[in-house]
Amino acid sequence: MQLPYKTALITGATSGIGEAFARKLPSSTHLILTGRNSLKLRELQDELQTETRKVDIIQADLAQSEGIEDLLMAVQSHSVDLFINNAGLGQYGAHADHTLQAEMHMIKVNVGAVTHLSHALCPTMARHNGPAAMIVVASVAAFMPLPYFATYAATKTYDLHLAESLAEEYKGSGLHIMALCPGPTRTNFGERSGMSGDSPEASYMDVNDVVDECLKGLERKKRVVVPGWQNKVLAQLPRFMPRRLGNMIAGIVVQRTRPSA
Ligand SMILES: NC(=O)c1ccc[n+]([C@@H]2O[C@H](COP(=O)([O-])OP(=O)(O)OC[C@H]3O[C@@H](n4cnc5c(N)ncnc54)[C@H](OP(=O)(O)O)[C@@H]3O)[C@@H](O)[C@H]2O)c1
């Protein structure tokens, strides 16, 4: 894969999609990995660092503004030219059953941190001497309201719209911006968000396939990558049905993924 980037910052690198990016980027790319799990960060550093590749790790909680500021301070001395704005979480279930604290926590990470980091890093990356890119990890949930995953889907719509708008604003600079919109992917996300119910296994994609398709899209300078044909169909469906019918079907489908316990 011909990717020109020299220094990649990956948020949410300790697991799932972020970890797969860390493993899949060319071995010539210097990695800056961040997450809260310091043990996992150290393991990845030991595994991925070589004589020719440096791996820096930064522990930061992106739900806290101090965590974001610490991360920005730590990357200041690096010339980041690939930013994978990936860290995020979901919360499955009826809106009224969630605590407000949990909802606001999700918004802080999925919206607040994504915005704060883009705002701080994009102008510098656009001035970078050479090509630069930011990938915002949204979701196929960004294309439609999702009852029982309401706030999560809303945060991901925000991420998709932010990425597409910034892609237009930075057009013509050296900075390319794209949104990655995966559908269900085998990571820790399902279990962490409490939705390990009875979704058919076939509807889940392998995390390596998701990242491969994303990096191919990045090579071709795509603006939005929806990995997998099923997800591509899903992303287009809301355009072809009345919104209320779409909301009802989405609610039925999402409810089927409730934890079986
Ligand atoms: N898996 C799916 O089905 C799916 C589908 C569509 C979109 N996505 C999106 O893909 C992205 C990655 O999710 P994943 O599937 O890889 O899930 P995952 O395996 O649970 O990984 C989530 C990552 O986000 C980090 N993170 C969560 N809260 C954080 C916080 N407060 N501060 C710093 N880092 C935090 C976690 O790091 P620590 O635990 O170390 O803090 C972890 O590295 C998310 O934005 C998610 O919305 C996932």
The ligand as an SDF file (V2000), in Angstrom:
LIG
                    3D

 48 52  0  0  0  0  0  0  0  0999 V2000
  -17.4320   -1.9650   16.3200 N   0  0  0  0  0  0  0  0  0  0  0  0
  -18.4620   -1.4820   15.6760 C   0  0  0  0  0  0  0  0  0  0  0  0
  -19.4420   -2.2190   15.4010 O   0  0  0  0  0  0  0  0  0  0  0  0
  -18.4520   -0.0490   15.2030 C   0  0  0  0  0  0  0  0  0  0  0  0
  -19.3380    0.2990   14.1630 C   0  0  0  0  0  0  0  0  0  0  0  0
  -19.3490    1.6040   13.7200 C   0  0  0  0  0  0  0  0  0  0  0  0
  -18.4930    2.5500   14.2630 C   0  0  0  0  0  0  0  0  0  0  0  0
  -17.6570    2.1940   15.2770 N   0  0  0  0  0  0  0  0  0  0  0  0
  -16.7860    3.2440   15.8390 C   0  0  0  0  0  0  0  0  0  0  0  0
  -15.4470    2.8130   15.7940 O   0  0  0  0  0  0  0  0  0  0  0  0
  -14.6940    3.5070   16.7960 C   0  0  0  0  0  0  0  0  0  0  0  0
  -13.8120    2.5000   17.5120 C   0  0  0  0  0  0  0  0  0  0  0  0
  -14.6350    1.5620   18.1620 O   0  0  0  0  0  0  0  0  0  0  0  0
  -14.2720    0.0170   18.2420 P   0  0  0  0  0  0  0  0  0  0  0  0
  -15.2990   -0.7250   17.5080 O   0  0  0  0  0  0  0  0  0  0  0  0
  -12.8510   -0.2080   17.9040 O   0  0  0  0  0  0  0  0  0  0  0  0
  -14.5600   -0.2180   19.7920 O   0  0  0  0  0  0  0  0  0  0  0  0
  -13.6100   -0.6810   20.9990 P   0  0  0  0  0  0  0  0  0  0  0  0
  -12.9390   -1.9580   20.6630 O   0  0  0  0  0  0  0  0  0  0  0  0
  -14.4540   -0.6010   22.2080 O   0  0  0  0  0  0  0  0  0  0  0  0
  -12.5000    0.4890   21.0420 O   0  0  0  0  0  0  0  0  0  0  0  0
  -12.8270    1.7830   21.4750 C   0  0  0  0  0  0  0  0  0  0  0  0
  -11.5520    2.5750   21.6740 C   0  0  0  0  0  0  0  0  0  0  0  0
  -11.9200    3.9080   22.0970 O   0  0  0  0  0  0  0  0  0  0  0  0
  -11.1690    4.2300   23.2580 C   0  0  0  0  0  0  0  0  0  0  0  0
  -11.9150    5.0860   24.1860 N   0  0  0  0  0  0  0  0  0  0  0  0
  -13.1950    4.9100   24.6410 C   0  0  0  0  0  0  0  0  0  0  0  0
  -13.4830    5.8440   25.5590 N   0  0  0  0  0  0  0  0  0  0  0  0
  -12.3660    6.6140   25.6910 C   0  0  0  0  0  0  0  0  0  0  0  0
  -12.0300    7.7400   26.5100 C   0  0  0  0  0  0  0  0  0  0  0  0
  -12.8720    8.2580   27.4150 N   0  0  0  0  0  0  0  0  0  0  0  0
  -10.7800    8.2690   26.3800 N   0  0  0  0  0  0  0  0  0  0  0  0
   -9.8960    7.7440   25.5160 C   0  0  0  0  0  0  0  0  0  0  0  0
  -10.1460    6.6860   24.7250 N   0  0  0  0  0  0  0  0  0  0  0  0
  -11.3650    6.1310   24.8190 C   0  0  0  0  0  0  0  0  0  0  0  0
  -10.8450    2.8920   23.9210 C   0  0  0  0  0  0  0  0  0  0  0  0
   -9.6320    3.0300   24.6370 O   0  0  0  0  0  0  0  0  0  0  0  0
   -9.4690    2.6950   26.2230 P   0  0  0  0  0  0  0  0  0  0  0  0
  -10.3850    1.5780   26.5680 O   0  0  0  0  0  0  0  0  0  0  0  0
   -8.0220    2.3890   26.3710 O   0  0  0  0  0  0  0  0  0  0  0  0
   -9.8350    3.9750   26.8710 O   0  0  0  0  0  0  0  0  0  0  0  0
  -10.6470    1.9680   22.7170 C   0  0  0  0  0  0  0  0  0  0  0  0
   -9.3110    2.0120   22.2740 O   0  0  0  0  0  0  0  0  0  0  0  0
  -15.7160    4.2060   17.6830 C   0  0  0  0  0  0  0  0  0  0  0  0
  -15.7450    5.5760   17.3750 O   0  0  0  0  0  0  0  0  0  0  0  0
  -17.0400    3.5520   17.3110 C   0  0  0  0  0  0  0  0  0  0  0  0
  -18.1280    4.4170   17.4660 O   0  0  0  0  0  0  0  0  0  0  0  0
  -17.6220    0.9100   15.7470 C   0  0  0  0  0  0  0  0  0  0  0  0
  1  2  1  0
  2  3  2  0
  2  4  1  0
  4  5  1  0
  4 48  2  0
  5  6  2  0
  6  7  1  0
  7  8  2  0
  8  9  1  0
  8 48  1  0
  9 10  1  0
  9 46  1  0
 10 11  1  0
 11 12  1  0
 11 44  1  0
 12 13  1  0
 13 14  1  0
 14 15  2  0
 14 16  1  0
 14 17  1  0
 17 18  1  0
 18 19  2  0
 18 20  1  0
 18 21  1  0
 21 22  1  0
 22 23  1  0
 23 24  1  0
 23 42  1  0
 24 25  1  0
 25 26  1  0
 25 36  1  0
 26 27  1  0
 26 35  1  0
 27 28  2  0
 28 29  1  0
 29 30  1  0
 29 35  2  0
 30 31  1  0
 30 32  2  0
 32 33  1  0
 33 34  2  0
 34 35  1  0
 36 37  1  0
 36 42  1  0
 37 38  1  0
 38 39  2  0
 38 40  1  0
 38 41  1  0
 42 43  1  0
 44 45  1  0
 44 46  1  0
 46 47  1  0
M  CHG  2   8   1  16  -1
M  END
$$$$
